[in-house]
Amino acid sequence: MAEIKNPVETKGGEVPRLHVERGDCCGCSACYAACPVGAISMQPNEEGFLYPVIDETKCIRCQRCIGVCAFKKRLQGSETSAADVPKRGEKTKPMNVLFLGQTEGNTGPANANRSLVTHWPKEDKVRYADNKKKRLTMCLTSMKWVDVCVITGYTRVSVIASRLCAKMGKPLVCVCHGYAPYERTVNRIPCSEEERRAQDQLLRSCTLLSGVSQLQAEFLKKRFPDMVDKIRWHNNGVEYISPREHVPQGHPVIAVTGGTRPIKNNDLVVRAVGLLAQKGMPVELRVYGRDYAGEGEKWVNNLPPYAKYMGQVTHEEFLDQLTEVDLLVMASIHEPFGLSGVEGLQNGTSLLLSEHCGVSGILDLTSDDVIPDGASDEDVAQTIENLLEHPNGIRLLSSIDYEAASWESSARKFRETCAEATRMGTK
């Protein structure tokens, strides 16, 4: 089976040398904040002063840490002053933030937006609204007040915000939960060239973009090569809950999410489980989610006897039913994050992911936990059978660093992106 691919392209070259002697570094932590892969940690020396240390196994040699080192530039005679970089212990300037993303409802993006603003660092003042009309009013009346404006997708309010930010010289940051034109195309939902251009124009009008995972950021870079230096990322947050015990059903139970959406690639799982059923395994496949693409009734009617369409259930029902599931499979063609994977682990399941799930960034995966590109039905069936015999749930759950993956950490990292945008100004 293929090894897991690093979602960030390594640029080659030597590992940066941030300091040789103490006089080469002021300990400002700008390099730590700038590292896109978290390869730098601030560690105390024998006197207790913090200095950056690079984990060479994580470093992608992008040299961004060297590029942001104002202290090093000053030592080398650059016009940039080290005073431009916040000193250790120095508080960042409070910001007035206008957050125009949807926070109401039970969709993945709305839940993520609500958690982001709820856990936003307290030094800032954040304004947001729980319905479209209020967001439009805030957009039209509050722009003069804000230091940075945040949008989370292509909406009427986002387009108006983009135009106002451009006119008033305000920075605009977009939280990218996905990329609708691509997803609609894969899901066989019409998306005209005019719609695609309009959404691309909105993204290009932003000062910075922030994907909800490292994988999503790399996805955006491939589609917007002209914006590579303006794309950042923060993981959607994960909250710790006490793990729940698995409740065996007397036969293997496998589950998929996403309903009828082709981008979830659930057909592959249906076929793979079918091969296990043909071998005499009394397997049950549960399909959760609603009809997104408009062809759900036909797809559901064609499901084989071992598959059961669960439809759209409440979040509480989903979590309760996960305790009965032996293996949750996410074979997605593209999954910007994939919180369901963590919820499965927390509720007693094992987990099998495609190479294109952003949640992999917070899990310590092996090749046995991953569906590689180009895997056949037989390959997937074999991997499923192996995970049913050798569960990985406890191992993967224990690999999550809840402090680093928390919503507090996520909100702080995105807040740093917004602060960077205020220093950049408008595009």
Secondary structure, 3 states (H helix, E strand, C coil): CCCCCCCCCCCCCCCCCCCCCHHHCCCCCHHHHHCCCCCEEEEECCCCCEEEEECCCCCCCCCHHHHCCHHHHHHCCCCCCHHHCCCCCCCCCCCEEEECCCCCCCCHHHHHHHHHHHCCCCCCEEECCCCHHHHHHHHHHHHHHCCEEEECCCCHHHHHHHHHHHHHCCCEEEEECCCHHHHHHHCCCCCCHHHHHHHHHHHHCCCEEEECCHHHHHHHHHHCHHHHHHEEECCCCCCCCCCCCCCCCCCCEEEECCCCCHHHCHHHHHHHHHHHHHCCCCCEEEEECCCCCCCHHHHHHCCCCCEEEEECCCHHHHHHHHCCCCEEEECCCCECCCHHHHHHHHCCCEEEEECCEHHHHHCCCCHHHEECCCCCHHHHHHHHHHHHHCCCHHHHHHCCCCCCCCHHHHHHHHHHHHHHHHHHCCC
